[in-house]
Amino acid sequence: MNEHEQPRPAGEKLQKVLARMGLASRREIETWIGEGRVKVNGVAATLGQRVDSHDAIALDGRLLKREEIAGSVRRVLIYNKPDGEICTRDDPEGRPTVFDRLPRPKEGRWINIGRLDINTTGLLLFTTDGELANRLMHPSYQMDREYAVRVMGEVTEEMVERLKEGVMLEDGPAKFTDIVASGGEGINRWFHVCLMEGRNREVRRLWESQGVRVNRLKRVRFGPVFLGAELPVGRWRELKQNELDALSMEVGLEPIALPAMKTSDKEKLQRLARKPSMHQARQPRGGR
């Protein structure tokens, strides 16, 4: 190092260390630090603070074990979300949530990668690795989302071009990176659309800006992960090692081997994955 170079700070950023443990996404952990819920060596942590293996880290008064901090378990689930489920862990109104049927991980907890509103169906990803979740959701990694959407109303070529060039919404400019007609006739037509962001109700608001209404919306792809026909509505499956490695490398993370699992645990997971969705079985009121 020459005299003009600055020494690199030791350790890793605290929020990155905690995210890797699967406690939450990096953004959520930054909020915890700001609220004073995290302490390092008995002192309230600061945003951007670096830590190493000698530091004692506590969350909400609970001292995190060294093996928890050092370890890193990366698992990813694909879930085919039904209509009527919300993307929160708990709901005061008692509505079904996307977490209700997921298996309980032995380490960490499931972090939702991108949300879908209550009336949108299709592909959701969950991971135990907060750093992976953060990168998949961060705009700099350019993870495009693809949706199948049924639009009610007349759609012209001029409207399609405007949506691809960009329109101004109440929270800023937005656009589809691609729009492909995929069937239907009359006032109800299907399209496949892609966008690079995951803003609240963005697909619906983009179409509504052109005077048409979305009456069906399903996410079918998130980055390199597709929702296949083999996964029924309300079911989940875990990414295999090769799929997980490809997803990790897509956002610049080194692959990590899936944890070894006992035969009995594998069989239990398979039974859970085959279990019908409790929410899909519900009939609408007045229905036969």
Secondary structure as the mmCIF struct_conf table of DSSP 4:
data_model
#
loop_
_struct_conf.conf_type_id
_struct_conf.id
_struct_conf.beg_label_comp_id
_struct_conf.beg_label_asym_id
_struct_conf.beg_label_seq_id
_struct_conf.end_label_comp_id
_struct_conf.end_label_asym_id
_struct_conf.end_label_seq_id
TURN_TY1_P TURN_TY1_P1 GLU A 3 HIS A 4
BEND BEND1 GLU A 5 GLU A 5
HELX_LH_PP_P HELX_LH_PP_P1 GLN A 6 PRO A 9
BEND BEND2 ALA A 10 GLY A 11
STRN STRN1 GLU A 12 LYS A 13
HELX_RH_AL_P HELX_RH_AL_P1 LEU A 14 ARG A 20
TURN_TY1_P TURN_TY1_P2 MET A 21 GLY A 22
BEND BEND3 LEU A 23 ALA A 24
HELX_RH_AL_P HELX_RH_AL_P2 ARG A 26 GLY A 34
TURN_TY1_P TURN_TY1_P3 GLU A 35 GLY A 36
STRN STRN2 VAL A 38 VAL A 40
TURN_TY1_P TURN_TY1_P4 ASN A 41 GLY A 42
STRN STRN3 VAL A 43 ALA A 44
TURN_TY1_P TURN_TY1_P5 LEU A 47 GLY A 48
STRN STRN4 ARG A 50 VAL A 51
TURN_TY1_P TURN_TY1_P6 SER A 53 HIS A 54
BEND BEND4 ASP A 55 ASP A 55
STRN STRN5 ILE A 57 LEU A 59
TURN_TY1_P TURN_TY1_P7 ASP A 60 GLY A 61
STRN STRN6 ARG A 62 LEU A 63
HELX_LH_PP_P HELX_LH_PP_P2 LEU A 64 LYS A 65
HELX_RH_AL_P HELX_RH_AL_P3 ARG A 66 ALA A 70
STRN STRN7 VAL A 76 LYS A 81
HELX_LH_PP_P HELX_LH_PP_P3 PRO A 82 PRO A 82
TURN_TY1_P TURN_TY1_P8 ASP A 83 GLY A 84
STRN STRN8 ILE A 86 ILE A 86
BEND BEND5 CYS A 87 ARG A 89
TURN_TY1_P TURN_TY1_P9 PRO A 92 GLU A 93
STRN STRN9 THR A 97 THR A 97
TURN_TY1_P TURN_TY1_P10 VAL A 98 ARG A 101
BEND BEND6 LEU A 102 LEU A 102
HELX_LH_PP_P HELX_LH_PP_P4 PRO A 103 PRO A 105
BEND BEND7 LYS A 106 GLY A 108
STRN STRN10 ILE A 111 ILE A 113
BEND BEND8 GLY A 114 GLY A 114
TURN_TY1_P TURN_TY1_P11 ILE A 118 ASN A 119
STRN STRN11 THR A 121 THR A 127
BEND BEND9 THR A 128 THR A 128
HELX_RH_AL_P HELX_RH_AL_P4 GLY A 130 MET A 137
BEND BEND10 HIS A 138 HIS A 138
HELX_RH_3T_P HELX_RH_3T_P1 PRO A 139 TYR A 141
STRN STRN12 ARG A 145 MET A 152
BEND BEND11 GLY A 153 GLY A 153
HELX_RH_AL_P HELX_RH_AL_P5 GLU A 157 GLU A 165
STRN STRN13 VAL A 167 LEU A 169
TURN_TY1_P TURN_TY1_P12 GLU A 170 ASP A 171
STRN STRN14 GLY A 172 ALA A 174
BEND BEND12 THR A 177 THR A 177
STRN STRN15 ASP A 178 GLU A 185
TURN_TY1_P TURN_TY1_P13 GLY A 186 ILE A 187
STRN STRN16 ASN A 188 LEU A 195
BEND BEND13 MET A 196 MET A 196
TURN_TY1_P TURN_TY1_P14 ASN A 200 ARG A 201
HELX_RH_AL_P HELX_RH_AL_P6 GLU A 202 GLU A 208
TURN_TY1_P TURN_TY1_P15 SER A 209 GLY A 211
STRN STRN17 ARG A 213 PHE A 222
TURN_TY1_P TURN_TY1_P16 GLY A 223 PRO A 224
STRN STRN18 VAL A 225 PHE A 226
TURN_TY1_P TURN_TY1_P17 ALA A 229 GLU A 230
BEND BEND14 LEU A 231 LEU A 231
TURN_TY1_P TURN_TY1_P18 VAL A 233 GLY A 234
STRN STRN19 TRP A 236 GLU A 238
HELX_LH_PP_P HELX_LH_PP_P5 LEU A 239 LYS A 240
HELX_RH_AL_P HELX_RH_AL_P7 GLN A 241 GLU A 250
TURN_TY1_P TURN_TY1_P19 VAL A 251 GLY A 252
HELX_LH_PP_P HELX_LH_PP_P6 ALA A 257 ALA A 260
HELX_RH_AL_P HELX_RH_AL_P8 THR A 263 ARG A 274
BEND BEND15 LYS A 275 LYS A 275
HELX_LH_PP_P HELX_LH_PP_P7 PRO A 276 SER A 277
TURN_TY1_P TURN_TY1_P20 MET A 278 ALA A 281
HELX_LH_PP_P HELX_LH_PP_P8 ARG A 282 PRO A 284
TURN_TY1_P TURN_TY1_P21 ARG A 285 GLY A 286
#
